[in-house]
Amino acid sequence: MTGADATYARTLHQLLRAVARKGWNRDMTWVAYDLGMRADQRERLETHFDWVTFRTLDLAALPGHYVPAEGSYAWKPLIFWDVVEAADGPVIWMDSANLPHGAPDGMLAHIRAHGLYLLRGQAPLQERCDPKVLEALDVPRWTWGMRECVSGLVGVDAGNPEMREIMKRWCALAEEPEIMRPKEPIERHMHDQAVLNALVAERVCKGEIVLPEKDVDISSGRPARFLSTRNKVKPDAPFWQDRWIRARYRIAKVVDQFLHRLDAFHLDHDPFWRMWGEKFVVMTRDGAGAPEELPCPFGHYYADPFPIEENGETWVFVEDLNYWKDRATLAAIPLHGNRKAVPILDPGVHASFPFLFRHDGRLWMLPETCKNGRLDLYECTSFPDGWRLHRSILTGVNAADSVVFERDGRWWLITSMESPFSGGAYRALAIFHTDDPIDGDWQAHPVNAEGREITARHGTGRNAGAVFEWQGQLIRPVQSSREYYGQGMELRAMTLTPEHFEEEVIETPPHLEMTRGEGVHHMAQLGTRIVWDRRTRH
């Protein structure tokens, strides 16, 4: 099904010609809704496409916000439910500006198997759906970073009761103008699309609704190839121009997609780009002594330092990023002798934040290896470079910069959890607790459901080192990166119980004045020894 008003009637004509050319009208029933076309436009379409059933939406009988010119797109869920309600198999909505390029077999198979088909865009839900709407619809904040799905193509199995209920509610919410078109919405609020995403976000993020991992062909290097979107035609453009209009859009999209693929390749395979734009240095100071920079070989940088004492000697464990490999392993640097780094762990994925803690006389490490979808706990078998994987504390998650500490007889884990399907841009605070940090079950804290920090980008809210006590307060170093990752950090005093969590920014203690500088991204302490890193290029 599809539809158009007078502005898009010519675009609809182009779509239907492409549908016939690609055979999408075979074994399918097509319905096109007249949303305010001129009589001559409607007549021309009915004459050329006798295989289409044309229906008229009586806009005069509907509230004013349904009129296409109002821009709320409330009419779309209304007419979509009108068809779904009477159907018992796959129903597909296509915006009139779409063009089929290939067979719909994969889309139809997915609809039959999973009930819902939507293509993903690149922006997070919270940038395309006004937070007032998300809150009104009780969308969990931890899902707000999910990459949005576009509503220019919606496929649903009308025989699936759960999908029918979602479409029915979408239609019902269209009646509420403050939901479809909130007053003073955020700049990029997407109306009907925003509401549909809000209805499915939690279930998609929990894996209860399975969507295809395919992008719409806008700002993506890996788009779905069977469909082209936004192929708009001026209302009175001559029909002979169709070929050239399609060619213009096709060329523009091929170039755009190539540039996105090139950019992705550039980021993943060009060490010179990262070397030019990203650099951290690790500093150390003992008491009132002068700061020292830990030497780092060319083609590398060190970051995320954690100090540890073993056999009377102090070492600093760090992330060791190799520009040429474009990923990091973990290393330990002795603060005695030649200070040459010792490789300690290469898990096969990017590794960082080598958090260390002791329990029952043994040394443990909880590094960040979020690319493997786990938070792994390692036991030290031979210091400094002997480490054995003990178990995975959390699985099926993307957890970054995790710290463990004991407080009042309880062990706590604070981490930063990626909002599902967000592409890594948005993370939320997550806290767990247990009575046994090695083999115990970690219980989720109620604060996890709040999705704190989810609206911040660039790493703001992530741990910036180990939790410590100062003047009777429990202090969490936190990344504060409003404009770019690694911009700065702040210290927050925490109130923490199994039922409650609060924190507030405090004044920096005098002995930690170095954390106030721009580019300071991480800090940790061992007695009078302080280590920190600072981003010097961005």
N, C-alpha and C positions, 0 to 999 in steps of 0.2 A: 504494500500500500504506500501511497505517496499523496502529495497535495501541493497546491499553490494558490496564491492570490494573483492579481493582475501583474504585479511586479515580477513574479517568478513563473508566469505561464509559459513564456518563451523558453526558460530554463527547463521546465517540465517537458516541453516538446523535445528538447535535446535528449533528456534522460530516456524518454520512452522510445525514441529512435534507437538509442544505444541498447536498450533492453531487448528490442526486437532483433537487432543486429547480433547480439551475443546469445540469443536464445533463452533469455531469462523468462520469457513469457510462455515457454512450453511447459505444460503440466503444472502451471501456476495460475491462480486467479488473481488478477490485478484490480485494485480499487484506487481511484484517484479522487481526492476531495477538493471540491471547488471552495476556496476560502475567500472568494471575492474577485474572481476573474471577470473580465469583460465578456459580453455575449459572443463577440466575434472570436475571441480567444478560445472559449469553451467549444464553440462550434467547430473550429479548426481541429482541435484535439480529438473531438468525438469522431470527426470524419476520417482522420488519419489513423486512429488507433481504436478500431472497433472491438478489439479484444479486451479493452479496459472498461470496467464499470465505473461511471462517474456519479458521485454523490455530492450533494450540496449541504454545507454546514450552515444552518440558519443562525447567523451571527446576531441578527436582530433580537432573537429570543434569549440571548446569553448576556451575562454581565459584561460591562465595557472592557474589562481587562482581557477578554478572550479575543478581541479583534486583533488580527495580525499586526496592524500598524502600531499597536500599543507595545509590542515587543516582549510580552511576557511568555509567549508560546504556550499559554494555557490550553489552547485548542489542540495541541498535539496529544497529550495524554487522554483528552476527551475522545478524540476520534480513534485513537489507538485502542482504547478499552472497548469502544463500540464494536470493533472488529474482533478483538480477542474474546469478548464475552460470547460471541456467536460461533466461535471456531473451536476445533478440537485437535489442531496440529500446529505446525510452525507458522507463525505470523511475523512478517518482517516489515518494519517501517524504513523507507528510504527517503531522505531529503531530496527535493527536486534537483538540487545541484550536484547529486552524485552521478557517477558514470561507472557502469560495470566494465571491467577489463578482462575478467576471467570467469570461470565457472563458479557457481555458488555452493558446490557440493560440500566443501569443508565447513562452511558456515552452517548449512542445513544439518550436517552430521553432528556438529557441536550442539546445536539447539536441541536435537532429539536426545543427545546423550546427557546434557547438563541443564537444559531448560532455558538458558539465557545466553545471548551473544551480544557483546559490546566491544568496541575497539577502544584502546587506551589513548589518551592524549599525554602530554608531557607535564602539565601543571598539576600541583597537588590540589586535593579537594578543597582545602581551606582557602585557596586563592581563586577558586571558581564558584564557591558556594558561600554566601554571606554567613559569617559566624552566628548571626542572629537566627538564621534558618536552621543551621546545624544544631544549635542549642534548643530551638523550639521543637525539633524532631528527635531530640535525645540521642543524637549521634555521638558515640563515645569519642572523646578527644584523642585517644591514642590512634584512631583511624584517620584523623584529619590530614595526615601527610600522604595518604594513598593517592597515587596518580589517578586523576579523574578519568572517567569513561565518557566518550562523546555520544550524543543522542541523535546524530545525523543518520545512524544506522542502528536499529534496535531489533533484535531477533528474540522471540520468546515462544516457548512451547505452550500453546493455549490449553493443552491437555494436562499440563502440570499444575496441580492445585496451588502449590506454593508460589509459582510464577504468576498465576492468575491473580492471587491475592495482592502481590506487589503491584501489578498493573492497575488493579482496581483502586488501590490506595493512592497511586500516582494520579489517577483520574479524580479521586475525591479531593486530594490536596490542591488540584488545579482550581477548585472553586474558591480557594482562600487567597485573595490578592496579596495579603501580607506575607504569605509563604512563597508564592510564585514571583512576586515583584515587591520585595520589602522596601520600605521607605529608606531613602539614602543608602542604597546598597553599596557594597564594595565595588570598585571600578570594574572588575572582571566577572561579576556575578552572572551565571549562565542560565538563570530562570528554570525552565523545564528540565534541562540537563542537570542542574545543580540538585534539584529535588529528587530526581531518579537516582543519582549517585548517593544521596543521603539515605535513601531507602535500602540500598543494597550494601553500603560500605562495610558495616559490621560483619555481615554474613560472608562477604567476599574476603575480608581480612582474616576471618576465622576458618576459611576454607570450606564453608558450608555451601557457597555458590562458587562454581569454577568458571572463570572467564578465560577466553583464549589470550595467550600472551602475545598479542599482536597490536601494533600501533596503527593509529589512523595516519594517513599519508600527509601529515603536517608536522614540520620540525622534527622529523625522525629519519634516521639512516636505515631503519629496518621496518618499513611500513608493510601493512597487508597489501598484497599486489593485485588482488582481484577487484579492487574498488578504488575509484578516484573521487575525491570530495571537493566541494566548493568550486565547481565548474560553472560559474554564473554567466548568464547571457543577458544583454540588455533587452528590455521588453519588445522593442520593435526592430531588432537586428534581423537582416535578411537571412533566409534559411541557407543560402549558399555559403554563408560565413561559418557554418557549423564546423566544417573540417579544420578551418584555420583557428577557430576559437579553441577547439579541443587540442590542437597542436601546440598553441601558445601555453595553455595550462600544463600540458604534458612536458614540454621542454622546461618550463619554470620549475616543475616539481622534480624532474630528473636532476637538474642542477642543484636544487636545494637539498635533495636527499644525498647526492654525491658529497656536497660540502659537509653535511652532518656525519657521513661515514668517514670522510677525511679527517674531520675534527676528532672523532672517536679514535681513529687510528693514531692520530697525532698525539693524543693524550696517553694512549696505551703503549706506544712504541717509540716515542721520540724523547730520549733522555735529555737532550739539550733544552727542550721546552721546560721540563720540570727543573732542571738545573738552573735555568734562568729565572724561574718564577717562584721556587720554593727552596728555602734553606733554613735550617735550625742549627743553633750552636748550643752546647751543653756547658753550663758554668757550675763551679763549685766554690764554696767558701767554708772555712772552719772558724767558727766564732767570729771574732772581730778582724780576722785576717783579710788579706786582699783577695778579691775574686780571681779565679783562674779558669781559663777555657780549656776543656779537654780536647786534645788534638784529635783530628779526624782525617783519614786519608782522602785524597782527591777522588772525586766521583761518588762520595758517600756524604751522608750527614747523620748525626746522632740526635735523638729526641727521646722524650718520655723517660727521664732518668729516675732510678730508684736506688738508694744506697743500702748496703747491707754489710754487716761485719761478720767475718768468718775467720776463726783461728787468730784473732787479734788483728786482722788486717781488714781495711775497708775497700770494698768494691762498689762500682756503680754499674747497674744493669741498664741497658739502653735499647731502644729501637735503632737498628743499623740499616738505614735505607741506602740501597745501591741504585744509583741513577740508571746505570746501564741495564739492570734487570727490571727496573721500575717496580720494585717491591722491596720490602724490608724483612730482615731476619732479626734475631736477638743476639746481643753480645754483652759481655761483662768486661769492664775496664778496671784494672787494679789502680788504686791511688798510691801505689808504691812502685818502685822499680821504674821500668821504661814506659809504663802506662799503655802498653799495647793491648788492644781489644782482643778478647778471646771469644770466638763464636760459640754460642751455647744452645741455640735452638733454631731449626729451620723446618717449620711444619708443612711446607709446600704451598702456603698461601701467605699473603702479606701479614706480618706479625708486628705488634707494637705493644706499648704499655705493659712491660713485664712486672706486674705487681707481685711483691713478695711478702710472705707472712710466715710466722712460725707457729706450730701447734704440736704439742706433745713431744717437744724436743726435735722435731723434724722441720725442714725448710720446704715451703710449698710456693708454687708460682701459678698465677692466674693471668696469662697473657691474653691480649686481644688478638683473636684470629677469626674475626666475624665473617670472613668470606666463606668459611666452611660451615656456617650455620650452627655453631656450637660455642659454648663457653666451657673450655677444658681446664681441668685442674691437673697440674704436673707436680710430681714429687722429686726432690733432689736426691739423687743416688750417689753422686760424686761431685763435689763442688770444684769449680764453678760450672762445668760443662756437661755434667751427667744428669739428665732429666728423663723421667719416665711418666708417660701419661697414666694417671690414676683413674680418672673417670670424667665424663662430661656432666657438669652441674646443670646446665640448661641445654636443651636441644631444639632444633627448628627455630632458632632465633638469630637475630643480628644484634649482638650485645657488644658495646664498645666501652673501653675505659672503666673496667670493673675493679672495685676495691672491696676488701673483706676486713672486718674488724670486730673485736669483742667489746661488749658494753653491758654491764650489770648482769653478767652470766649468760648473755645471749649473743650469738654471732650474727652479724649483719652483712649483707651483700648489697651494694649500691652500684647500679650500672645505668647505661643509657641504651634504650631499646629502640631499634628502628621501627617507625610506623610501617606496617606491611605494605609492600608494593609501592614504596615511595622513591625507590632509586637511591636511597641513602641520604637524601637531603634533610629529612625531618626525623627527629628522635624524641622520645619521651622518657622521663625519669622512671626507673623501676627499682623497687626495693624488695628484698627477700630476707627471711631470717630463719634460724635453725639453732638447735642445741649442739649440733655436731657438724662443723664446717667441712669435714673430710668425707664422711659417708652418710650424713644425715639428709633428710628431705628438706628442701628449701621451700618455705611457705611464702606466698605472695602477700605483700602488704596492701591494704586497701587503697593507698595512694596511687597504686599503679593504674587503677581505673580512671584516674583524673586526667591522665595524659599531660602532666606538667611539662613545660618547655616545648611542647609540640609546635607552637607557633613561631619558634625561633629557628633561624637558619644558621649555617656556618659553624655548628658545634656548640653554640651557647647552651649551658646547662650540663654539659658533660663534666665528669670528674677531671680535675687538673692536678691529680696527685693523691697521696694517701690522706685519709681522715686522721686528724690529730686532736689532742686536747690542749686547751690554752685557757688559763684562768678559770678552770672548772667547766668550760664550755667545750662541746664537741664541734669541731670546725671541719667543714668540707671545702677544700679548694675547688673552684668551679671555673670552667672556661667561660669567658665573656667575649664572644666574637660577633659583634653586631654587623660588621661590614665585610669581614673576611675571616677565614679560619685561622686561628692562632693570633688573633688581634690582641687579646689580653686575658686577664683572669681576675677573679674576686674571691673573697673568703666569706663563707656563710656559716653562721652558728645554727646548729640543728637541735630541735626537740624531737626525740624519737622514742616511740613505744610501739608495741605490736599493733596498736589501734590508731595511732596518731603520728603525723609527721608535719613539722613546720620548720622553716629556715628563714633567716634574714641576713642581709649583708652587714658585715661588721667593719669597723675601722681596722686597717692593716696593723698588726703588731709591729713594734719598732724593728725587731730583728728580721722581719720579712719584708722590709721596704722594697726589695728588688722586685717583688711581685706586682708592684704598682706600675711598672714600666710598660710601654706599648710593645707588643710582640711577645710578652712573657706568657707562656702557654701551659706551663707545668712546673710544679715545685714539690719537693719531698725532703724530709729531714731524718737525720740519724744522730741523736744527741745534739751536739753543737754544730754538726756538719749539715750544711744545706746544699742541695743541688737543684738546679732549675734549667729550663731551656728557654730560648728566645728565638722567635722567627725573625730573620733578618732580610728576607726577600718575600714579596707577595705581589 
